[in-house]
Amino acid sequence: MSLQLYDTATRSVRPFEPLRPGVVSVYNCGATVQWHPHIGHLRGAGIVYDVLRRWLEFNGFEVRHVRNVTDIDDKILAKAAEAGRPWWEWAATHERSFDDAYDTLGCLRPSVEPRATGHIPQILEMIAELVEAGHAYAAGGDVYFAVRTQPDYGFLSGQRIDEMVQGETEAGDKRDPADFTLWKAAKPGEPSWASPWGRGRPGWHIECSAMARAYLGSEFDIHGGGLDLIFPHHENEAAQSHGLGDVFARYWLHSHWVTMSGEKMSKSLGNILSVPTITEKVRAVALRYYLISVHYRSSIEYSQEALDDAAKAFERIEAFLHRAADRIGAGGEGVPLGDIPDAFRRAMDDDLGVPKALAVVHEMVRSGNAALAASDDGTAQELASSVRAMMAVLGLDPWALPWAAKGEDPRLVTATGRLLDGLLAERAQARKDRDFARADEIRTQLAAAGFAIEDTKDGPVWSVAGSTGRP
């Protein structure tokens, strides 16, 4: 394939060559299950890497996809204690919340989704190796990674060691403020595990190094996550693994934030937008469209207006596909999957250029609507089949799971579409005859039934007023 990806480590777009022919290994950092997810979490931990995986699989690769769950963490323990609930129950509750959100947005399940607490033996083994290699030291029941012993430390973030702040509580036994924790000594009332250095629990960074090694080996293709993980998390992961001679990740991908009023979306800022809250206003498929419609290395400035615009853009695609299916009698089965246009392929191969790929989709939709208007059903079907194939690559095929399992009766969709097409044709004729009273009457009739009409240069497009898409 001719896929090129932006590699954070080299700060360049590089041709992608998998380590093993026909197989791509991907590790992306998933949830720290301290609270319910917002759409910023889901872009960085789910949607972006789901699109990558789908594109790789479309090109014939087997994708071995690991997405971890951090289920032991200072914040998890603090929030569980504040709520008066067991830490393990708190973590499990919010892990399920993430799973529900991934499923709602149509993300494929990873090959494996390991929990940190399920890999204590692998973590302890890796820490022991680091101590033996001289890259780590025990002090006061804790174990620290000695940052200055790793020559390439800082290669990923580009920061200088003396300017780095690990974001950890300073400990008197730490030899250097730049060092970071591999193993935390047990505190009263906290969960702990036995270790050669006393009871304790793992630090954040060692979890991912150990789990990536356990499932993907000492060298794998792609490591991904949100932009905020470059430092300290991914820098420290790489240091630990490189310290043991592991190549670790060959490509590093990082997706940008979802922001509100220019601020990174986060719980601390109080600007969280959860999937259940947003999908009270728009369908989940439209939310997925919105989250992938901006290039993954660019930030998304969230607003209801931007979400509504994205939902309408998806509606136009969906409405064309349904009209084309109705015209050829495909109805609930949908138009057959066609070929992917070269322009779409070039866009996706160019560092997952989804915005350019969607521009190809919309251009074909416009041509397809024109073909339908001209009763050129053969051309319309060919274009619709290509559009459906492109939407399938993006996880937006309206006839595929999970969108096809939302309780819609395909017969009702087909019948409604035909009824609306008839009314719209009558309205178009009334406008042509300058019978504007009748045209307005039809618009009012449709509005009363919950349908909105948008007049475009390719003809009218209908949607469900106050939400998105077909009933």
ABEGO torsion letter per residue (X at the ends): XABBBBBAAAGBBBBBBBABBGBBBBBBBBBBBABBBBAAAAAAAAAAAAAAAAAAAAAGBBBBBBBBBBABBAAAAAAAAAAGBBAAAAAAAAAAAAAAAAAAAGBBBBABBBBAAAAAAAAAAAAAAAAAAGABBBBGGBBBBBAAABAABGAAAGBBAAABBAGBBBBAABABAABBBABBBBBBGBBBBBBAAEBBBBBAAAAAAAAAAAAAEABBABBBEBAAAAOAAAAAAAAAAAAAGBAEBABBBBBBBBBBGGBBBBAAAGABBBAAAAAAABBAAAAAAAAAABBAABBBBBBAAAAAAAAAAAAAAAAAAAAAAAAAGAEAAEBBBBBBBAAAAAAAABGGBAAAAAAAAAAAAAAAAAAAAAGBAAAAAAAAAAAAAAAAAAGABAABOAAAAAGBBAAAAAAAAAAAAAAAAAAAAAAAAGBAAAAAAAAAAAAAAGBBBBBBAAEBBBBBBGBBEBX
